[in-house]
Amino acid sequence: MRGLCLLALQLLVVLALLLQRQCHGLLLPLTNTLSSLRVANGTTTTTLLPIHHLLRSSSLRSAARHRRHRALRSPRPRQPPPAHRQLSLPLAPGSDYTLSLSVGPASAAAPVSLFLDTGSDLVWFPCAPFTCMLCDGKPTPGRSSRLPPPIDSRRVPCASPLCSAAHSSSPTSDLCAAAGCPLDDIETGSCASSSSSHHACPPLYYAYGDGSLVAHLRRGRVALAASVAVRNFTFACAHTALAEPVGVAGFGRGPLSLPSQLSPSLSGRFSYCLVSHSFRADRLIRPSPLILGRTPDAADETGGFVYTPLLHNPRHPYFYTVALEAVTVGETRIPARPELGRVDRAGNGGMVVDSGTTFTMLPGETHARVAEAFAVAMDAAGFARAELAEAQTGLMPCYRYGAKDRGVPPLALHFRGDDATVALPRRNYFMGFKSEEGDDVGCLMLMNAGDDGGDGPAGTLGNFQQQGFEVVYDVDAGRVGFARRRCTDLWDSLSRR
C-alpha cells in the first residue's frame, strides 16, 4: 500500500510539472489609448478625433521618435539569466500600448499605467508633486497616477551601476553635471572611493522623440500581479515632464528595463500580439496579449515563426536591431539601402523593432523606390491620387479608395535569415479612411525617414506594421521572430488556461 501511495504521489508531481510547463501565466485587463479618445454621444459612442487627425499626430510622432533614436547614446546592456517562469499580460491597443503595474508595499500598492516601449530601457512614472508642460489635450489611458514616491522606496545611491547606466544614456546636458555627484564621477566609478559615495544618484534627464522628463532613480517594490513582485526594482520617479503625462515601461535590452529586472524569475524572452485596430476603437474588443518569459516550447507549439538575428550595436546596445534586406511590392523586389542590413563600429545602421513608434520608417531612397513601385501598381489598377490626404496625414502616396475596391499590390518585408520574409496583411500597410472632406481615401502606411546622414539606426519597424503578428524577442537566442496570429484568439486561449 505504501508503494502505491508513493507511486501516486510521484505521478501527481509529474502532472503538476507538466501543467506548470504549459501554463502561460497571468492575464490583467488594461485600458488603451484609443478608448481614451472616445466620448459618449447619446446612445452611441464616437471617436473624439477623426482618423485623419490621428494619422497626422502618429506620423509626426513616429518621425520625431526616429530622429531621436538617431541621436541617443546608451549604456552597455546586462544580459538576463535563463528563464524559469512565464507570465502573460494584456496590452492596451491603440497607436500606443499600455500595461499596468502596481508600486509600493503590498498592503498599500497603487496601480500605474505605463506605455510599453521596446525602444528604451527606463521604467518611470509621474510622482506627486508633478508638473507636465505642453500636456494639455494629450491622452492619459487608464488611471493617470501621480502618486507620492512609494513609502517603501529609497533613492538609488550615486555609486550604483544603475545610476551610471541611467546617466550614460542621457545627453551631455544632463542635470547631473550640476549636482553634488558630477557626471564624471559616475562614469569613472570614483563615486565609490570619494565622499560622494554617500550621495543619492543625481536627477536624470531622459528624452524621447516628442517629450522629456527629469526624475530621481528609486528602488522599491513593483508588482505585475499579486503573485509576481520584485522588491528591489529600480524605477524613475518623475516630478517634471515635457509633453509626457504618462509613464513608460522600457522593454529594451539595458539593465534598467523591465524584462532585465524581472530575471531570473521571468526571463528577457517575451512576446506580444497586437490586435489590429485601423485607428477604430470599436475593433478593440479584447486586449492584446503580452507574454513575459515566453518559453521556446510554448512559442513553438503554435508554430509559424520566422526568425531574424539580432545585430550587435556597440553604441545603442539596448535596441532590438535587425537587418532589413529588401521590400517586395507586387512582383517588384526592391533591395534595401546597405545601411539597413548592417551596423558599423559607430553604431550606425540596421532597423530597430520598436513598439513605441507607430509607423515604419525607411531611409529616403528606399522609401522613394517602394513608393514609386506602389504608385505604378496603383496607377495601373486605375486609382486616382489624393494629394490633399497626403498633406493632411503626412503619409504618401494616398489614393481615392473605397472599402470594396480591389487591386492594392501585396507588400512583404525581407529580413536576414532563412526564409525570414514577413508578408504584411493589406491593412498593415494600406488603410482606407475618410478624409477631412469626407472622401474615401487610403494611404501607404510606411514613412520616409529622410537621408540626413545622421548617426544611429537607419530604419524603424513600427507597431502598426506589427499588428496581427506575435512578435517574439528572444534575447537568449539572439533573434526576433514573427508569426501571423489572430491576436484576439490568442488572448482567449491564454486567458482560459
C-alpha positions in Angstrom: 0.0 0.0 0.0 2.9 2.4 0.9 4.4 1.7 -2.6 1.1 2.5 -4.3 0.8 5.8 -2.4 4.4 6.7 -3.3 3.7 6.0 -7.0 0.6 8.1 -6.9 2.5 10.9 -5.3 5.2 10.7 -8.0 2.5 10.8 -10.7 0.9 13.9 -9.2 4.3 15.6 -9.1 4.9 14.8 -12.8 1.4 16.0 -13.7 2.0 19.2 -11.8 5.3 19.8 -13.6 3.6 19.2 -17.0 0.8 21.7 -16.1 3.4 24.2 -14.9 5.3 23.9 -18.2 2.1 24.5 -20.2 0.9 27.4 -18.1 1.1 30.8 -19.7 0.9 32.8 -16.5 -1.5 35.6 -15.5 -3.6 38.0 -17.6 -4.6 41.5 -16.5 -7.2 43.7 -18.2 -5.9 47.1 -19.4 -7.2 50.2 -21.0 -6.0 51.6 -24.3 -5.2 54.9 -25.9 -8.0 54.8 -28.5 -10.6 54.2 -25.9 -9.4 57.3 -24.0 -10.2 59.3 -27.1 -13.9 58.2 -27.2 -16.8 60.2 -25.9 -20.5 59.2 -25.4 -22.9 60.8 -27.8 -26.5 59.8 -26.8 -26.8 56.0 -27.2 -23.8 55.7 -29.5 -20.1 56.1 -28.9 -18.0 58.0 -31.4 -14.3 59.0 -31.7 -13.4 62.4 -30.4 -10.8 62.9 -33.1 -11.2 61.9 -36.7 -8.9 59.3 -38.2 -7.0 61.7 -40.4 -6.1 63.7 -37.3 -4.9 60.6 -35.5 -2.8 59.6 -38.6 -1.3 63.0 -38.7 -0.3 63.0 -35.0 1.0 59.5 -35.3 3.1 60.3 -38.3 4.6 63.3 -36.6 5.4 61.3 -33.5 6.9 58.4 -35.5 9.2 60.8 -37.3 10.2 62.5 -34.1 11.0 59.2 -32.3 13.1 58.0 -35.3 15.1 61.2 -35.2 15.6 60.8 -31.5 16.8 57.3 -32.0 19.5 58.5 -34.3 20.9 60.8 -31.6 20.9 58.6 -28.5 23.8 57.2 -26.6 23.2 54.1 -24.5 24.8 52.1 -21.7 26.2 48.5 -22.2 23.4 46.0 -21.5 23.4 43.3 -18.9 22.3 40.0 -20.3 19.5 38.4 -18.3 19.9 34.9 -17.0 17.8 31.9 -18.3 14.0 31.8 -17.9 12.3 30.0 -15.1 8.8 31.3 -15.2 6.3 32.7 -17.7 3.7 35.4 -17.2 1.0 36.7 -19.6 -0.2 40.2 -19.5 -2.5 42.2 -21.8 -1.5 45.3 -23.7 -4.0 48.1 -24.3 -4.2 48.6 -28.1 -4.1 51.8 -30.0 -1.4 53.9 -31.6 0.4 53.2 -28.2 0.1 50.2 -26.0 0.0 50.3 -22.2 0.4 47.7 -19.4 -0.3 48.0 -15.7 2.0 47.7 -12.7 1.5 48.4 -9.0 4.1 50.1 -6.8 4.6 50.3 -3.1 4.2 47.8 -0.3 1.7 45.0 -0.8 -0.6 46.5 1.9 -0.8 49.8 0.1 0.1 49.1 -3.5 -1.0 51.7 -6.1 -1.7 50.9 -9.8 0.1 52.8 -12.6 -0.5 52.5 -16.4 2.7 52.7 -18.5 3.3 52.7 -22.2 5.2 49.6 -23.5 8.3 50.7 -25.3 10.9 48.3 -26.7 12.9 51.3 -27.9 14.0 52.4 -24.4 15.1 50.8 -21.2 13.9 53.1 -18.4 10.8 52.4 -16.3 9.3 55.6 -14.9 6.0 57.1 -13.8 4.8 60.5 -12.6 5.2 61.2 -8.9 3.5 64.0 -6.9 4.1 66.8 -7.0 4.2 66.5 -10.8 4.3 69.3 -13.4 3.8 68.5 -17.0 4.3 71.2 -19.6 2.7 71.0 -23.1 0.5 68.1 -21.9 -3.0 69.7 -22.5 -5.1 67.5 -24.8 -2.8 64.5 -24.6 -4.5 61.2 -23.8 -3.9 59.6 -20.5 -5.0 56.0 -20.9 -6.2 54.2 -17.8 -5.7 55.7 -14.4 -3.2 58.6 -14.7 -1.3 58.1 -11.4 0.5 61.0 -9.8 1.5 59.2 -6.7 3.9 60.4 -4.0 7.1 58.4 -4.0 6.2 54.9 -2.7 6.7 54.8 1.1 8.8 51.7 0.9 11.2 53.1 -1.8 14.5 54.8 -1.4 16.9 56.8 -3.6 19.5 54.9 -5.6 23.0 55.8 -4.4 25.4 57.6 -6.7 27.9 54.6 -6.7 25.2 52.2 -8.0 25.9 50.8 -11.5 22.3 51.5 -12.3 22.9 55.2 -11.6 25.7 55.1 -14.1 23.6 53.3 -16.6 20.8 55.8 -16.4 23.0 58.8 -16.8 25.1 57.3 -19.5 22.1 57.2 -21.8 21.4 60.9 -21.2 22.7 63.8 -23.3 25.8 65.8 -22.3 23.5 68.5 -20.9 22.3 66.1 -18.2 21.4 67.8 -14.9 23.7 65.5 -13.1 26.6 67.7 -14.3 25.5 70.5 -11.9 24.7 68.1 -9.0 26.6 67.0 -5.9 27.9 63.9 -7.7 29.3 65.1 -11.0 28.7 63.0 -14.1 32.5 62.4 -14.5 32.5 60.7 -11.0 29.6 58.4 -12.0 31.1 57.4 -15.3 34.6 56.8 -13.9 33.4 55.0 -10.8 35.1 57.4 -8.4 31.8 57.8 -6.5 32.7 54.6 -4.7 36.0 55.9 -3.4 35.1 59.5 -2.6 32.9 61.4 -0.2 30.3 61.5 -2.9 29.7 57.8 -2.4 27.1 58.7 0.2 25.2 60.9 -2.2 22.0 59.8 -3.8 22.0 59.4 -7.6 21.5 62.9 -9.0 18.4 63.8 -11.0 18.5 62.4 -14.5 17.2 63.9 -17.7 15.6 61.4 -20.2 14.3 62.3 -23.6 12.0 60.6 -26.2 11.1 61.8 -29.7 8.3 64.0 -28.6 9.0 64.7 -24.9 11.3 64.5 -21.9 11.4 64.3 -18.2 13.5 65.0 -15.1 13.4 62.2 -12.5 15.1 60.6 -9.5 16.1 56.9 -9.5 14.4 55.0 -6.7 14.3 51.4 -5.6 11.3 49.7 -4.2 8.6 47.0 -4.6 7.0 46.7 -8.1 4.4 44.0 -8.9 2.9 42.8 -12.2 0.4 40.6 -10.4 -0.5 39.5 -6.9 2.0 36.7 -7.2 4.7 38.4 -9.2 6.6 41.1 -7.4 10.2 42.5 -7.3 11.1 44.1 -4.0 14.3 45.9 -5.2 13.0 47.1 -8.6 14.8 50.3 -9.8 12.4 52.9 -11.4 12.4 56.6 -12.0 10.1 58.9 -10.1 9.4 62.0 -12.4 8.4 65.3 -10.9 8.8 67.4 -14.1 8.0 66.4 -17.7 7.6 68.0 -21.1 4.7 66.5 -23.2 5.0 63.2 -21.3 1.9 62.9 -19.0 2.1 59.1 -18.8 4.9 56.8 -17.6 6.8 54.4 -19.7 7.9 50.8 -19.2 11.1 50.4 -21.1 11.5 46.9 -22.6 14.9 47.4 -24.2 18.0 45.3 -23.6 19.6 47.5 -21.0 19.9 46.7 -17.2 17.2 49.2 -16.3 14.5 47.6 -18.5 11.5 45.7 -17.1 12.5 42.3 -18.6 16.1 42.6 -17.3 15.0 43.4 -13.8 12.5 40.6 -13.7 15.2 38.0 -14.3 15.7 35.3 -13.2 12.1 34.8 -12.1 10.9 35.9 -15.6 13.4 35.9 -18.5 14.2 38.5 -21.1 12.4 36.4 -23.7 8.9 37.9 -24.2 6.3 38.3 -27.0 3.3 40.3 -27.7 0.5 40.1 -30.3 -1.1 43.5 -31.2 -4.8 43.4 -32.1 -5.5 45.1 -35.5 -7.4 48.3 -35.0 -7.1 50.6 -38.1 -7.5 53.5 -35.6 -11.0 52.4 -34.8 -11.9 51.9 -31.2 -14.8 49.7 -32.0 -12.4 47.0 -33.1 -10.7 46.8 -29.7 -13.0 44.2 -28.1 -10.2 42.3 -26.3 -6.8 43.3 -25.1 -3.5 42.4 -26.8 -1.6 39.7 -25.0 1.9 40.4 -23.7 3.7 37.2 -22.6 6.7 37.7 -20.3 9.0 34.7 -20.0 7.7 33.3 -23.3 9.2 29.8 -23.3 10.6 28.4 -26.6 8.4 25.3 -26.2 5.3 27.3 -25.7 6.1 29.6 -28.7 7.0 26.7 -31.0 3.8 24.8 -30.1 1.8 27.4 -32.1 4.3 27.3 -35.0 4.6 29.6 -37.9 7.5 31.8 -36.7 10.2 33.2 -39.0 13.3 34.4 -37.2 15.8 37.1 -38.0 19.1 37.5 -36.0 19.7 40.5 -33.7 22.6 42.7 -34.7 25.1 43.9 -32.2 25.1 47.7 -31.8 28.0 49.0 -29.7 26.6 52.5 -29.4 22.9 51.7 -29.0 23.1 48.3 -27.2 19.5 48.3 -25.8 17.9 48.5 -29.2 16.5 45.3 -30.8 18.3 45.9 -34.1 17.7 43.6 -37.1 18.7 43.6 -40.8 16.2 44.5 -43.5 17.5 43.3 -46.9 14.6 44.1 -49.3 11.0 45.1 -49.7 8.7 43.5 -52.3 5.8 45.4 -53.8 3.7 43.3 -56.1 6.2 41.5 -58.2 9.0 44.0 -57.7 11.7 43.2 -55.2 13.4 46.4 -54.0 16.8 45.9 -52.3 17.1 48.0 -49.1 19.8 50.5 -48.6 23.0 48.8 -47.4 22.9 50.6 -44.0 19.6 48.8 -43.2 21.4 45.5 -43.3 24.4 46.2 -41.1 25.6 48.2 -38.1 29.1 49.8 -38.2 31.5 50.3 -35.3 30.0 53.7 -34.6 26.6 52.1 -34.0 25.0 53.4 -37.3 22.6 51.3 -39.3 20.1 48.5 -39.0 16.4 48.5 -38.3 15.1 48.9 -34.8 12.0 46.8 -33.9 10.1 49.4 -31.8 6.7 49.0 -30.1 6.7 52.7 -29.2 6.8 54.0 -32.8 3.6 53.8 -34.8 4.7 53.7 -38.4 7.7 52.0 -40.0 10.4 54.5 -41.0 12.6 53.8 -44.1 15.6 55.8 -45.4 14.6 58.3 -48.1 16.0 56.4 -51.1 14.4 53.1 -50.0 11.1 54.7 -49.3 11.1 56.5 -52.6 11.6 53.3 -54.5 8.9 51.5 -52.5 6.5 54.4 -53.0 7.3 54.5 -56.7 6.7 50.8 -57.2 3.4 51.1 -55.2 2.3 54.1 -57.3 3.0 52.3 -60.5 0.8 49.4 -59.4 -2.0 51.6 -58.1 -2.0 53.7 -61.3 -2.2 50.5 -63.3 -5.2 49.5 -61.2 -6.9 52.8 -62.0 -6.7 54.5 -58.7 -6.6 58.3 -58.6 -4.0 60.1 -56.5 -5.3 62.0 -53.4 -2.7 64.7 -52.7 -4.8 66.5 -50.2 -5.0 63.4 -48.0 -1.2 63.3 -48.1 -0.9 66.9 -46.8 -3.5 66.1 -44.0 -1.8 62.9 -42.8 1.9 63.2 -43.5 1.7 59.8 -45.4 2.2 59.2 -49.1 1.2 58.2 -51.6 -2.5 58.4 -51.0 -5.4 57.4 -53.3 -9.1 57.7 -53.7 -10.1 54.3 -52.3 -13.3 52.6 -51.2 -13.8 49.6 -48.8 -14.9 47.4 -51.7 -12.1 48.4 -54.1 -9.5 45.8 -55.2 -6.1 46.0 -56.8 -3.8 47.1 -54.0 -0.5 45.3 -54.6 0.9 42.9 -51.9 3.8 44.1 -49.8 6.4 42.0 -47.9 9.5 42.7 -45.8 12.6 40.5 -46.2 14.8 40.3 -43.2 18.1 38.4 -42.9 17.7 34.7 -42.1 16.4 31.5 -43.6 13.0 32.4 -45.2 12.7 35.4 -42.9 10.0 37.0 -45.1 7.1 38.8 -43.4 4.2 39.3 -45.8 2.1 42.1 -44.4 -1.7 41.9 -44.5 -3.1 44.8 -46.5 -4.5 46.7 -43.5 -0.9 46.9 -42.1 0.5 48.9 -45.0 -2.5 50.4 -46.8 -5.5 51.7 -44.8 -8.8 53.2 -46.0 -10.4 56.0 -44.1 -12.5 59.2 -44.5 -10.5 62.3 -45.4 -11.2 65.7 -43.8 -13.6 66.4 -46.7 -15.4 63.1 -46.2 -13.9 61.4 -49.3 -13.0 57.7 -49.2 -9.2 57.5 -49.4 -6.3 55.2 -48.5 -2.6 55.8 -47.9 0.6 53.8 -47.8 1.5 53.5 -44.1 5.3 53.4 -44.5 7.1 56.7 -43.9 10.1 58.5 -45.3 12.8 58.9 -42.7 14.9 61.0 -45.0 18.6 60.7 -45.8 20.1 63.1 -43.2 23.3 61.1 -42.8 22.9 61.2 -39.0 24.0 58.6 -36.5 22.1 55.7 -35.2 19.5 53.2 -36.6 18.8 53.6 -40.3 15.1 52.4 -40.0 12.4 51.6 -37.5 9.8 48.8 -37.7 6.7 50.4 -36.1 3.8 48.8 -34.2 1.3 49.4 -36.9 3.1 47.0 -39.2 3.4 44.5 -36.3 -0.4 44.2 -35.8 -1.8 40.7 -36.3 1.6 39.1 -35.6 3.0 37.5 -32.5 6.5 39.2 -32.2 8.9 37.2 -30.0 12.0 39.0 -28.6 14.4 36.1 -27.9 17.4 37.7 -26.4 18.9 34.4 -25.2 19.0 33.0 -28.8 19.8 36.4 -30.3 16.8 36.7 -32.6 13.4 38.2 -33.1 10.5 36.1 -34.5 7.3 36.9 -36.3 4.2 34.7 -36.7 0.7 35.6 -38.1 -1.9 35.3 -35.4 -5.5 36.2 -34.6 -4.4 38.1 -31.5 -7.9 38.0 -30.0 -8.0 34.2 -30.3 -4.5 34.1 -28.7 -5.8 36.2 -25.9 -8.8 34.0 -25.4 -6.7 30.8 -25.4 -4.3 32.2 -22.9 -7.0 33.6 -20.6 -8.7 30.2 -20.4 -5.6 28.4 -19.1 
